Amino acid sequence: GGIRRCIGMAFAQLEMKLVISGILTGCELALAANRPVRPVRRGLTSGPSPFQMVMKERLAVH
């Protein structure tokens, strides 16, 4: 924020969303290992335990 904020920031964020959604439209995300992702306590908050994702090409439906 602030007075010297980039005037193109909103456009760049929208463009990133469009590019990422275009890439993910043709892909399917899955966990690399077949283990559940459990919450891990980090001070006052919690987050997911470390995990890895893989991208698989989505099969076309005819």
C-alpha positions as CSV (number, residue, x, y, z in Angstrom):
1,G,0.0,0.0,0.0
2,G,0.9,3.6,0.4
3,I,1.1,6.6,-1.9
4,R,4.0,5.1,-4.1
5,R,2.2,1.9,-4.8
6,C,2.6,0.4,-8.3
7,I,-0.2,1.5,-10.5
8,G,-0.1,-1.8,-12.4
9,M,-0.3,-4.1,-9.3
10,A,-4.0,-4.8,-9.6
11,F,-3.6,-5.7,-13.3
12,A,-0.6,-7.9,-12.6
13,Q,-2.5,-9.8,-9.9
14,L,-5.4,-10.4,-12.2
15,E,-3.1,-11.5,-14.9
16,M,-1.4,-14.0,-12.6
17,K,-4.8,-15.5,-11.6
18,L,-5.7,-15.9,-15.2
19,V,-2.4,-17.6,-16.2
20,I,-2.5,-19.9,-13.1
21,S,-6.1,-20.9,-13.7
22,G,-5.3,-21.5,-17.4
23,I,-2.5,-23.9,-16.5
24,L,-4.5,-25.7,-13.8
25,T,-7.5,-26.2,-16.1
26,G,-5.5,-28.8,-18.0
27,C,-4.0,-30.4,-14.8
28,E,-5.1,-32.3,-11.8
29,L,-3.3,-31.8,-8.4
30,A,-2.7,-34.8,-6.2
31,L,-0.6,-35.5,-3.1
32,A,2.7,-37.1,-4.0
33,A,2.6,-39.5,-1.1
34,N,-0.6,-41.3,0.0
35,R,-0.4,-39.9,3.5
36,P,-2.9,-37.5,5.2
37,V,-1.8,-33.9,5.7
38,R,-2.0,-33.2,9.4
39,P,-2.1,-29.8,11.2
40,V,1.1,-28.8,12.9
41,R,1.2,-26.3,15.7
42,R,3.4,-23.2,15.0
43,G,3.3,-21.0,18.1
44,L,-0.2,-19.6,18.4
45,T,-1.3,-20.7,15.0
46,S,-1.3,-24.0,13.1
47,G,-0.6,-25.0,9.5
48,P,-0.3,-28.1,7.4
49,S,2.5,-30.6,7.9
50,P,5.1,-30.6,5.1
51,F,3.7,-32.2,1.9
52,Q,4.5,-32.5,-1.8
53,M,2.0,-32.1,-4.7
54,V,2.2,-33.5,-8.2
55,M,0.5,-32.2,-11.3
56,K,-1.0,-34.8,-13.6
57,E,-2.3,-34.0,-17.1
58,R,-6.1,-34.1,-17.0
59,L,-7.6,-36.6,-19.4
60,A,-10.0,-35.2,-22.0
61,V,-13.5,-36.4,-21.9
62,H,-15.2,-37.0,-25.2
